[in-house]
Amino acid sequence: MRGELRTMESMAKHTSWKAGGAARRFYRPADRQDLIEFLSSLDVDEKLEWVGLGSNLLVRDGGFDGTVIHSKGCLKDIDDVDATKFRAEAGVSCAVAARHAARQGLVGLEYFAGIPGTVGGALAMNAGAFNGETWNNVISVEMINHQGDVVEREPAEFDIHYRYVKRPLQHEWFLSATFQLEKGDAGKAQAQIRQLLDKRAASQPIGEASCGSTFKNPQGDHAARLIEAAGLKGYCMGNACISTKHANFLINQGGATATQIEALADYVEERVYAYSGIRLEREFHVIGDRLKESGHVS
């Protein structure tokens, strides 16, 4: 293998919440071919988790007993297919993809700059921002399986909804996506990105350790409104706190454990349901094991 393999790697260094336990194995592939070769070498029952920028992911304090594939810094190629299409690998950040499109005079992907993750992560959850959703602009994806086989699939093969994507096969992961957009004015597209990012900075706690939006917006309502109405804006458990700037952001103010973050999310769900009768659904994904009682973090 030409990539970098680590053992017992702290996932607090690789998630936007800056908390959590260690991965038993952690692999950063050198490139696409190296990833194919690495996957083909694994045992068929090895547990896998893909991590890009580590947003929307909480790794429990007991750690992850499997292999993490880290795409940040690799799987970062962007290729123009034709005048209105480009292909981006899974490790490309959403902001980079949005800016690439704008520079080419392609419009319709400006909202992508407001998603704090990678193309792979955005595909996996149909991430969105500013009324745009990832799969609205995707015409095909490449998937890779546990054996390193690559297959191209179309959106019709997936079950796609608001912040939800079900893959045709469970043990396939996103390797790249081809986006189709419309030709437009490059300068206006770049200006639109700047305006959207300014709007995001004014309304969200940018720069603080969070997963982005913690809960999905219920139909016809907003999670932030419900959380604030339940009296939870600014509420803390240890150093895990609900942001005072935007109530749908759960912040690690420094030193919060994954246990505290998960407990606060549980508490928010309970309080909002008791107040409104609405059950909030999480946007973030939880992996790993809880600490055993003897090692419990309070």
N, C-alpha and C positions, 0 to 999 in steps of 0.2 A: 504494500500500500504506500502511496505517496503522500497521503494526508497525515493529519496530526491526531493521534490517539492518546487520550488521557483516561486515567482511572480515578474514581471517587472525586469527580470534579464538582465543586460547589456550584449549584445552579443559581445561587443568589447573584453571581457575577454575570449571568446570562439572561436574566429576566428583568423586565422593567419595574417590577415591584421590589427588586433588590432583597429578596428573602427566599428562604427555602433550603432544602437539603441537597445532598450530593447525588449525582448520577453515577451508577456503577461503572459505566463506560461512556465516553464522550468522544465523538469523532467529527473532525472538520475535514471534509474531503478536499483534495487539491483542485478537482474540477469534476465535470460531469462523468468522464470515463472512470476516474478513480472511485467515484461514488458507486457506479455500476459494479466495479470489481469488489468493492468492500461489501456491498449488500449480498453479492453472490457467495461471499465467504462465510456468512453468518449461519448459525443454526436456525432451522425453520421455526423454532418456537421462541426465538429471542424477541423480547418486547422492544418495540421501537417507538421513539417519539421524535418528531421533527421540530426544531426550534430555529427561528430566524432572529428577529429583534427581541423575542421573548416577551412581547406584549400579549395580553389576554391569556397568560399562563401563570398558574400558581403550582409550584412544586412543594408538596408537603414536607415538613421538617424531617421526617423519617427517610426521605430520599426516594429515588427512582431506581428500582432493581432491574435495569435494562440498559439499552444503548440509546443515547441521544445523538441524532444527526444534526449538526449545526451548520446551517447554510449561510450565516452571516459572513461576509467577506469572500464567499465563493458562490458558485451558481449565480453569477452576477452579470451574465451576458445579456445584451439587448441588441437585437438585429431587426432592421427594417425589412419587411417582407415585400411590400410594394408601397405605392403612394399613400395608402390609407390604413395599412396594417403594420404592426410590429410585434415581435415575439420577445418576451422577457422571462428569464429563468426565475425559479422560485426564490432565490436569495436576493433579488433586486428589491430595494426598498420601494414602497408605494410612492414616496415623494420623488425618488429618482425617475420612476416610470412616468409620473405625471409631467415632470419637467422635460423629459425626453420627447413626449408627445407634443408638448407645447412648442418646443424648439423646432419641431418638424412641421409646425402649422396644422397640427391635428387637434381638433376640439372635441370636448365631451368627457375628458378624463381629468379635468382640473380638480374636481373634488377629491381625487385619489391622493393628492398632496396632504390632505388632512387626516389620513389614516396612518397611525403610528406603528406600522408593521411592514412585512414583506409581501411580495406578490403571492408566495405560497400560503402564508397565513390568511391573506385576504380571500383567496380562493376557498380555503377550507371552511370559512365561516360566512362567506358572502358579506364581507365587511363593507361598511358604507360611511359616508359623511356628506353633509350639506345636500341631502336628498338624492345622492347618487349611490348606486350599489355595484359592486365589483362585476357580477356576472352579466350586467346589462351590456357590457362592452366586450365580452369574451366570445370568440367564435370557435375556439378549440383549445384543448389542453393536452399536455403530455403527462402521463402517469408512469410511475415506476413502482415495481412491486418488490417484495421481500427477496426475490431471486435476482434482482437487478434487470429484469425485463422491462422494456419501455414500450408503451402503447399510446396511440393518440385517440382521444375521445372528444365527442361533441357535447355541448351543454344539455341536449335532450336526454343524454344518458344519466344525468344527475337529477336528484330531487332537490330543488332549490327554492328557498323561501327567505323571508326576512331573517338575517343572521343565522341561517341554517343551510347546510349542504350535506346531503347524503350521497356518498360515493357508490358506484355500482358494485365495487368490491372493497371490503373493509381494509385489506392489506395492500392498498395502493396509495401512493402519495403523489402530490403535485410536483412536477419537475419543471414545467414551464407553461406559459399561456400565450396565446395569440390574441391581440386586441384589434378590433376594427373600429375606426373612428371616422369623422368627417373632416374634410379639408376646411381650413378657416384661416384666421389671422393670427400669426404666431405672437405678435406683440400683445394683442388683446388677451390671448390665452395665458401668457405669462403674467400679465397684469391681474387677471382673474385669480390666478394662483396666489399672488401676493395679497390680494384683498381677502381671500378666504383664510389664509394663514393669519392675517392680522385679526380677523374676526374670531378665529379659534383662540388666539393668544389673549384676547380681551375677555373671553367668557369661560375659559378652561384653565386649570392649574398646570400649565405647561412648565416643564422643568422639574416638577415634583415626581416622586416615585409612585406611579400608579399603573393600572393596566389599561388606561383610557376609560371609556364608559364601562361601568361595572355591570349594569343590568340593561336588558333590552327594554325599549319603550313599549308598554302595553298598547294595544290598538286604541287609537283615539286619545291617548294620554302620554305623559312623559314620566319616566322613572324619577327624574330629579324633582319634579313637582310633588310626586307622592312621598318621596323620602323626606323632603322639607316639610310637607304638611304633617307628617308623622312626628315631627319635632326632632329629627335626627341630624340636621345640618350641623357640622362641627363636633358631633359625638365621637368619642374615642374609646378604644379598648387598648390600654397600653399606648404604644406609639402608632397604632393603626387607627386612622381617623377618617371621618367623612369630611371631605373638603368644604371649607366655608365659602369657596368661590363657586363651586358647582357641585350640588349634592349627589350627583351620580358618579362622582369620582372618589374612590377609596384610596387614601394616601398612606404610604409608609413614611412617617415623619422622621425616621432614623432609628434603626434597631428593632423594628417590629418583626415578629416571627411570622412564618406562614400560618401557624396555628392561630395567632391573634387575628390575622387578616381574614382567614376563613370563618372564625367565630364571629367577627364583626359583620361579615356578609350574611351569615345565618341569622344574626340578630336583626339586621335590616329587613330581611325577608319576613321574619316573624312580626315585627312591629308594623310594617306596611300592610300586611294581611289583616292584622288586628284592627288597624285604623280604617282601611278602605275595602277590605274583602278581595283585594287583587293580589295574586301571587306573582311576584317579580321573578323573571327568569334571568339567569346569569349569562353574561356575554363571555366571561372567562372560563377557561378549561382547567380542571384540577387533575393532577397526576401524582403518583407516588404514595408512600405509606405514612400514616400517622406515627408519631413517636410512641414507643411503648410507655406504659405508665411510669416506669422508673426514670425515663428520660423526658417526661412531659415538660413542655414549656408553658408557663402560665401567661 
